C-alpha cells in the first residue's frame, strides 16, 4: 500500500464503531481512522436494546431464512449474509472474550445480560487500535474534491473543516444527514416509523392487560398479509411479536393511513372459520353436556375466552348442546376474524427503527460504496433497510460494516 488513507466514520453507534474496527483490521492498521459523533455518548442504541441486555443478533444461520426477516432489504441481504451472518457475529465476539447465549425465541444476548458487556468490548477494541471518537461533532456538509488524493472536504458545526479519502456513513435515521446526502445526488426513501405497538379504539379487550394469546394472526383488512405469533394485550391495545411484525411489514401502509385502519385478528393459529365451525358442530354431539367455557380446543387463556364468549353473546355456563347454528357462526367468526379498530401508533420500549433512508439502488452491495459518489460508503440503518424485532437490525449493522471494510480494502490493496 502506498498512500496511507484517511478515513472518516460518521456516527459512533453500533454500525459506526463496528465498521471502524473492521476497516482497521481489513487494512491491517495501515490507515488513519477517526469516528465523529454528534452527541456526547457512543453506542446509545446498544445500551437500551433488549431492555438493557443488548439483543446482539439472532440464532438463525440460514441466509435465505435470515433475509426474510427484513421487510426492506431482503434481496440485498440474502447475498450479504453469505459473507457475514450471525455465526460470524458470535465468533467475532467470542474471540474477544464475549460469549453470547440464545433464548428460546432465538434472540441472542451476552451471557452477562448486560449491554455494558458489548459496549465495553467495542470501546476496548477502539482503544487498542487507537481509533478516536470525536464527540459533539455535528456534520454540516460533505463536498467532493476533484484531482486530489483526499477526495472529500467535511464541514462541521462551528466552521471546522477536514479532508478525507474515504467517508463511511453510519448515522442511522438522521434527517439532517440525509439532506446532506441529497446534495450529493442521493435519493432518500421517505422515512416512516417501523416497530411500534398498535393503539386500539376503546374496547373492553384492554381490561385483559397483560394477557398473552400465544398463537395468533393479525392483518390489515381488506388486503393485508397476516403476521403470526404471540399477541400481548396492553392497556392501550396490542403488542407482542405478531403486532410488532405487522408494524414493520406494513410500516408504509399504516403511515399513509395515519395509523387508522381496521385489523382482523385470528386468535386460533390461523385456523379457518369453517374448521372452527365444524369443530363446534361436532362438539354439540360428542360433548353435549360440557360447558362451552371449558375451551379445550384452542388453548386460549380462560379470561380471554370468556371475553370472546361475551363478544359472541354466549353465556359462559352455556353447554355445547345449547349452541344454535347462529351461536356457532358468531363464535367462530370472533375466533378467526375478529375486527378491531386501530387508531394510533404506540411505541416499542425505547427502541426506534425507521423504514426509509438511502435508496438501495444507489449502493453497490458488493462493497457498500455509493454508485454516485466514489469513496462514500454506507452501513446500518442509514440505508433503506430494516428488520423485525429480535436482533435483526443489529445483524444488518454488523454485516454491512464487514462488507464495507472489505470494499475499502479492495480500493487500497492491489
C-alpha positions as CSV (number, residue, x, y, z in Angstrom):
1,X,0.0,0.0,0.0
2,X,1.4,3.4,-1.0
3,X,-0.7,6.3,0.4
4,X,-2.0,5.8,3.9
5,X,-5.7,6.6,3.6
6,X,-7.5,9.0,5.9
7,X,-11.0,7.6,6.8
8,X,-13.8,9.3,8.5
9,X,-16.6,7.2,10.0
10,X,-19.7,9.4,10.7
11,X,-21.6,8.1,13.7
12,X,-20.5,6.3,16.8
13,X,-23.4,3.9,17.0
14,X,-23.3,0.1,16.6
15,X,-22.6,0.2,12.8
16,X,-20.0,3.1,13.1
17,X,-17.9,1.6,15.8
18,X,-18.0,-1.9,14.3
19,X,-17.2,-0.5,10.8
20,X,-14.2,1.4,12.2
21,X,-12.8,-1.8,13.8
22,X,-13.5,-3.9,10.6
23,X,-11.7,-1.3,8.4
24,X,-8.7,-1.2,10.7
25,X,-8.4,-5.0,10.7
26,X,-9.0,-5.2,6.9
27,X,-6.3,-2.6,6.2
28,X,-4.0,-4.2,8.9
29,X,-3.7,-0.8,10.6
30,X,-2.4,1.0,7.5
31,X,-5.0,3.8,7.7
32,X,-5.9,6.8,9.9
33,X,-9.4,6.2,11.1
34,X,-11.5,8.6,13.1
35,X,-15.1,8.4,14.3
36,X,-17.2,11.5,14.5
37,X,-20.3,11.6,16.7
38,X,-22.8,14.5,17.0
39,X,-23.9,13.6,20.6
40,X,-21.9,13.2,23.8
41,X,-22.1,9.4,24.0
42,X,-21.3,6.4,21.9
43,X,-23.4,3.3,21.3
44,X,-26.6,4.7,22.8
45,X,-28.9,2.2,20.9
46,X,-26.8,-0.7,22.1
47,X,-27.2,0.4,25.7
48,X,-31.1,0.4,25.6
49,X,-31.5,-2.7,23.3
50,X,-33.3,-5.7,24.7
51,X,-34.3,-3.8,27.9
52,X,-30.6,-3.0,28.7
53,X,-29.5,-6.6,27.9
54,X,-28.5,-5.9,24.3
55,X,-30.1,-8.2,21.7
56,X,-26.9,-8.6,19.6
57,X,-28.1,-10.9,16.9
58,X,-30.5,-13.9,16.3
59,X,-29.8,-17.6,16.2
60,X,-30.8,-18.0,12.6
61,X,-28.0,-19.3,10.5
62,X,-29.6,-19.9,7.1
63,X,-29.0,-16.8,4.9
64,X,-32.3,-17.4,3.0
65,X,-34.5,-17.6,6.1
66,X,-32.5,-14.8,7.7
67,X,-33.1,-12.4,4.8
68,X,-36.9,-13.0,5.1
69,X,-36.8,-11.2,8.5
70,X,-36.3,-7.8,6.7
71,X,-39.3,-6.1,5.3
72,X,-37.0,-3.8,3.3
73,X,-33.6,-5.1,2.1
74,X,-34.1,-8.8,2.0
75,X,-32.9,-9.2,-1.6
76,X,-29.7,-7.4,-1.0
77,X,-29.0,-9.0,2.4
78,X,-29.7,-12.5,1.1
79,X,-26.3,-12.3,-0.7
80,X,-24.6,-10.3,2.0
81,X,-25.4,-12.9,4.7
82,X,-23.3,-15.4,2.7
83,X,-20.3,-13.2,3.7
84,X,-21.1,-12.4,7.3
85,X,-24.1,-13.8,9.3
86,X,-25.0,-14.5,12.9
87,X,-22.5,-17.4,13.2
88,X,-19.7,-14.9,12.3
89,X,-21.0,-12.4,14.8
90,X,-20.9,-15.0,17.6
91,X,-17.4,-15.9,16.6
92,X,-16.2,-12.3,16.4
93,X,-17.4,-11.6,20.0
94,X,-16.1,-15.0,21.3
95,X,-12.6,-14.1,20.1
96,X,-12.8,-11.0,22.2
97,X,-13.9,-12.8,25.3
98,X,-17.7,-12.1,25.0
99,X,-19.9,-15.2,24.9
100,X,-23.4,-14.9,23.5
101,X,-26.4,-17.1,24.5
102,X,-29.6,-17.9,22.7
103,X,-33.0,-17.6,24.3
104,X,-36.0,-19.9,23.4
105,X,-37.2,-17.4,20.7
106,X,-33.8,-17.3,19.1
107,X,-32.7,-13.8,20.3
108,X,-29.1,-13.7,21.4
109,X,-27.7,-11.8,24.3
110,X,-24.3,-11.6,26.1
111,X,-24.3,-14.2,29.0
112,X,-23.9,-11.3,31.4
113,X,-27.3,-10.0,30.3
114,X,-25.8,-6.5,30.3
115,X,-25.4,-4.2,27.3
116,X,-22.3,-2.8,29.1
117,X,-20.5,-6.0,28.1
118,X,-20.9,-5.3,24.4
119,X,-20.2,-1.6,24.8
120,X,-17.0,-2.2,26.7
121,X,-15.9,-4.8,24.1
122,X,-16.2,-2.1,21.4
123,X,-14.6,0.6,23.4
124,X,-11.7,-1.6,24.4
125,X,-11.1,-2.6,20.8
126,X,-11.2,1.0,19.6
127,X,-8.7,2.0,22.4
128,X,-6.4,-0.9,21.5
129,X,-6.3,0.2,17.8
130,X,-6.1,3.9,18.9
131,X,-9.2,4.8,16.9
132,X,-10.6,8.1,18.4
133,X,-14.2,9.1,18.8
134,X,-14.7,12.9,18.5
135,X,-17.9,13.8,20.3
136,X,-20.3,16.8,19.7
137,X,-19.2,16.9,16.0
138,X,-22.3,17.9,14.0
139,X,-21.8,17.4,10.3
140,X,-22.8,20.3,8.1
141,X,-21.6,19.3,4.7
142,X,-19.7,16.7,2.6
143,X,-18.0,18.1,-0.5
144,X,-16.4,16.1,-3.3
145,X,-13.0,17.3,-4.4
146,X,-11.5,16.8,-7.9
147,X,-8.0,15.8,-8.8
148,X,-6.8,15.4,-5.2
149,X,-5.7,12.5,-3.1
150,X,-8.1,13.5,-0.4
151,X,-11.5,13.2,-2.1
152,X,-13.8,14.8,0.5
153,X,-14.0,18.0,2.5
154,X,-16.1,17.6,5.6
155,X,-17.5,20.7,7.3
156,X,-18.6,20.7,10.9
157,X,-20.7,22.9,13.0
158,X,-18.6,25.8,14.1
159,X,-16.8,26.1,10.8
160,X,-14.1,23.5,11.3
161,X,-13.2,21.5,8.1
162,X,-11.2,18.4,7.5
163,X,-10.2,16.4,4.4
164,X,-10.5,12.6,3.9
165,X,-10.0,9.9,1.3
166,X,-13.0,7.8,2.4
167,X,-16.2,8.7,4.3
168,X,-18.3,6.0,5.9
169,X,-21.9,7.0,6.8
170,X,-23.1,5.2,9.9
171,X,-25.6,7.9,11.0
172,X,-28.8,5.8,11.3
173,X,-32.1,7.7,10.8
174,X,-30.8,11.2,10.8
175,X,-32.8,13.6,8.6
176,X,-30.1,16.3,8.7
177,X,-27.5,13.9,7.3
178,X,-30.0,12.6,4.8
179,X,-30.4,16.2,3.5
180,X,-26.6,16.4,3.2
181,X,-26.6,13.2,1.1
182,X,-29.3,14.5,-1.1
183,X,-26.9,17.3,-2.1
184,X,-24.6,14.5,-3.3
185,X,-27.5,13.4,-5.6
186,X,-28.6,10.5,-3.4
187,X,-32.3,9.7,-3.2
188,X,-33.8,9.3,0.3
189,X,-36.7,7.0,0.6
190,X,-39.1,8.9,2.8
191,X,-38.6,7.6,6.4
192,X,-41.6,6.3,8.3
193,X,-41.7,4.6,11.7
194,X,-41.4,0.8,12.0
195,X,-41.6,-1.5,15.0
196,X,-44.3,0.0,17.2
197,X,-47.3,-1.2,19.2
198,X,-50.9,-0.8,18.0
199,X,-53.3,1.6,19.8
200,X,-56.9,0.5,19.6
201,X,-60.2,2.4,19.8
202,X,-61.8,2.0,23.2
203,X,-62.7,-1.7,23.7
204,X,-63.1,-3.8,26.9
205,X,-60.5,-6.2,25.5
206,X,-58.0,-3.8,27.1
207,X,-59.3,-4.8,30.6
208,X,-57.3,-8.0,29.9
209,X,-54.0,-6.1,30.1
210,X,-51.0,-8.4,30.4
211,X,-52.7,-11.5,28.9
212,X,-50.9,-13.2,26.0
213,X,-52.7,-15.0,23.2
214,X,-49.9,-17.5,22.3
215,X,-50.7,-18.3,18.6
216,X,-52.5,-15.6,16.8
217,X,-52.6,-14.0,13.4
218,X,-53.1,-10.3,12.7
219,X,-53.6,-8.4,9.4
220,X,-55.0,-5.2,8.0
221,X,-58.3,-5.6,6.2
222,X,-59.1,-6.0,3.4
223,X,-55.8,-6.8,1.7
224,X,-53.0,-7.0,4.3
225,X,-50.7,-10.0,4.7
226,X,-51.2,-11.9,8.0
227,X,-48.4,-11.9,10.6
228,X,-48.3,-14.6,13.2
229,X,-47.0,-15.2,16.7
230,X,-47.9,-14.3,20.3
231,X,-50.0,-11.2,20.9
232,X,-49.8,-9.2,24.1
233,X,-52.9,-7.3,25.2
234,X,-52.0,-3.9,26.8
235,X,-53.9,-1.1,28.4
236,X,-53.7,0.8,25.1
237,X,-54.1,-2.0,22.6
238,X,-51.8,-4.7,21.1
239,X,-48.2,-5.6,21.4
240,X,-46.1,-8.7,21.2
241,X,-44.2,-10.3,18.3
242,X,-47.2,-10.6,15.8
243,X,-48.2,-6.9,16.3
244,X,-44.7,-5.7,16.0
245,X,-44.1,-7.7,12.8
246,X,-47.3,-6.2,11.4
247,X,-45.9,-2.7,12.2
248,X,-42.7,-3.5,10.3
249,X,-44.1,-5.1,7.2
250,X,-47.0,-2.6,6.9
251,X,-45.0,0.4,8.0
252,X,-45.7,2.4,4.9
253,X,-49.4,1.3,4.6
254,X,-50.0,2.3,8.2
255,X,-48.2,5.7,7.8
256,X,-50.3,6.5,4.7
257,X,-53.5,5.6,6.6
258,X,-52.4,7.9,9.5
259,X,-52.5,4.7,11.7
260,X,-56.3,4.5,11.4
261,X,-57.1,1.0,9.9
262,X,-59.3,-1.9,10.6
263,X,-57.5,-5.0,11.9
264,X,-58.6,-8.6,11.6
265,X,-57.5,-11.0,14.4
266,X,-57.4,-14.8,14.2
267,X,-56.8,-15.9,17.7
268,X,-56.5,-19.6,17.0
269,X,-53.3,-20.0,15.0
270,X,-54.8,-19.3,11.5
271,X,-57.5,-22.0,11.7
272,X,-60.2,-21.2,9.1
273,X,-63.7,-20.1,10.2
274,X,-65.0,-23.3,8.5
275,X,-62.8,-25.6,10.6
276,X,-63.8,-23.9,13.8
277,X,-67.5,-24.1,12.9
278,X,-67.1,-27.8,12.2
279,X,-65.3,-28.3,15.5
280,X,-68.1,-26.8,17.5
281,X,-70.8,-28.6,15.4
282,X,-69.1,-31.9,16.4
283,X,-68.8,-30.8,20.0
284,X,-72.6,-30.5,20.1
285,X,-72.8,-34.2,19.5
286,X,-69.7,-35.6,21.2
287,X,-69.6,-33.3,24.3
288,X,-73.2,-32.1,24.6
289,X,-73.2,-31.7,28.4
290,X,-69.9,-29.9,28.6
291,X,-69.7,-26.1,29.1
292,X,-68.5,-24.1,26.2
293,X,-66.3,-22.1,28.5
294,X,-64.2,-25.2,29.1
295,X,-62.3,-24.2,25.9
296,X,-60.2,-27.4,25.5
297,X,-59.6,-27.0,21.8
298,X,-57.8,-23.7,21.3
299,X,-55.6,-23.4,24.5
300,X,-56.6,-19.7,25.0
301,X,-56.3,-18.0,28.4
302,X,-59.6,-18.6,30.2
303,X,-60.2,-14.9,30.8
304,X,-59.6,-14.2,27.2
305,X,-62.0,-16.9,26.1
306,X,-64.6,-15.5,28.5
307,X,-64.2,-12.2,26.6
308,X,-64.7,-14.0,23.3
309,X,-67.9,-15.6,24.6
310,X,-69.2,-12.2,25.8
311,X,-68.4,-10.7,22.4
312,X,-70.4,-13.5,20.9
313,X,-73.4,-13.0,23.3
314,X,-73.0,-16.6,24.6
315,X,-73.4,-17.2,28.3
316,X,-70.3,-18.6,30.0
317,X,-72.2,-21.5,31.5
318,X,-73.9,-22.5,28.2
319,X,-73.5,-26.1,27.2
320,X,-72.4,-27.3,23.7
321,X,-75.9,-28.9,23.3
322,X,-77.5,-25.4,23.7
323,X,-75.4,-23.7,21.0
324,X,-77.5,-22.7,18.0
325,X,-76.1,-22.6,14.4
326,X,-76.1,-18.8,14.7
327,X,-74.1,-19.1,18.0
328,X,-71.6,-21.3,16.4
329,X,-71.2,-19.0,13.4
330,X,-70.7,-15.8,15.5
331,X,-68.3,-17.6,17.9
332,X,-66.3,-19.0,15.0
333,X,-66.1,-15.5,13.3
334,X,-64.9,-13.9,16.6
335,X,-62.2,-16.5,17.0
336,X,-61.0,-16.3,13.4
337,X,-61.9,-12.9,12.0
338,X,-62.4,-10.5,15.0
339,X,-62.4,-6.9,13.8
340,X,-60.7,-4.3,15.9
341,X,-60.1,-0.6,15.0
342,X,-56.5,0.7,15.2
343,X,-56.5,4.5,15.9
344,X,-52.8,5.4,16.6
345,X,-49.2,4.3,16.8
346,X,-47.7,3.4,20.1
347,X,-44.1,2.9,21.0
348,X,-42.0,-0.2,21.5
349,X,-39.9,0.3,24.6
350,X,-37.2,2.9,23.9
351,X,-36.2,1.3,20.6
352,X,-36.9,3.1,17.4
353,X,-36.5,1.8,14.0
354,X,-37.2,3.7,10.8
355,X,-38.3,2.3,7.4
356,X,-36.6,4.6,4.9
357,X,-33.1,6.0,4.1
358,X,-30.6,6.0,1.3
359,X,-32.1,4.3,-1.8
360,X,-30.7,0.7,-2.0
361,X,-30.4,1.0,-5.8
362,X,-27.8,3.7,-5.4
363,X,-25.5,1.4,-3.4
364,X,-23.1,-1.3,-4.7
365,X,-23.9,-4.1,-2.2
366,X,-20.7,-6.0,-3.0
367,X,-18.8,-3.2,-1.4
368,X,-21.4,-0.8,0.3
369,X,-19.9,2.0,-1.8
370,X,-22.1,4.7,-3.4
371,X,-22.7,4.3,-7.1
372,X,-22.9,8.1,-7.4
373,X,-20.1,9.2,-5.2
374,X,-16.9,7.1,-5.2
375,X,-15.3,6.8,-1.8
376,X,-18.5,7.2,0.1
377,X,-19.8,4.1,1.9
378,X,-23.0,3.3,3.8
379,X,-23.6,0.9,6.7
380,X,-26.5,0.1,9.0
381,X,-29.8,1.9,9.2
382,X,-28.8,5.0,7.2
383,X,-29.8,2.7,4.3
384,X,-33.4,1.9,3.4
385,X,-33.1,-1.4,5.3
386,X,-34.9,-2.5,8.4
387,X,-35.6,-5.8,10.1
388,X,-38.2,-7.1,12.5
389,X,-37.5,-7.2,16.2
390,X,-35.2,-9.9,17.5
391,X,-31.6,-8.8,16.8
392,X,-32.0,-8.5,13.1
393,X,-31.3,-4.7,12.9
394,X,-28.0,-5.1,14.7
395,X,-27.1,-8.0,12.4
396,X,-27.7,-5.7,9.4
397,X,-25.2,-3.3,11.0
398,X,-22.6,-6.0,11.5
399,X,-22.9,-7.4,8.0
400,X,-22.9,-4.2,6.1
401,X,-19.9,-3.0,8.1
402,X,-17.9,-6.0,7.3
403,X,-18.7,-5.7,3.6
404,X,-17.8,-2.0,3.6
405,X,-14.4,-2.8,5.2
406,X,-13.7,-5.4,2.5
407,X,-14.8,-3.0,-0.2
408,X,-12.4,-0.3,1.2
409,X,-9.6,-2.8,1.3
410,X,-10.1,-3.5,-2.4
411,X,-9.7,0.2,-3.1
412,X,-6.3,0.5,-1.4
413,X,-4.8,-3.0,-1.6
414,X,-3.9,-4.4,-5.0
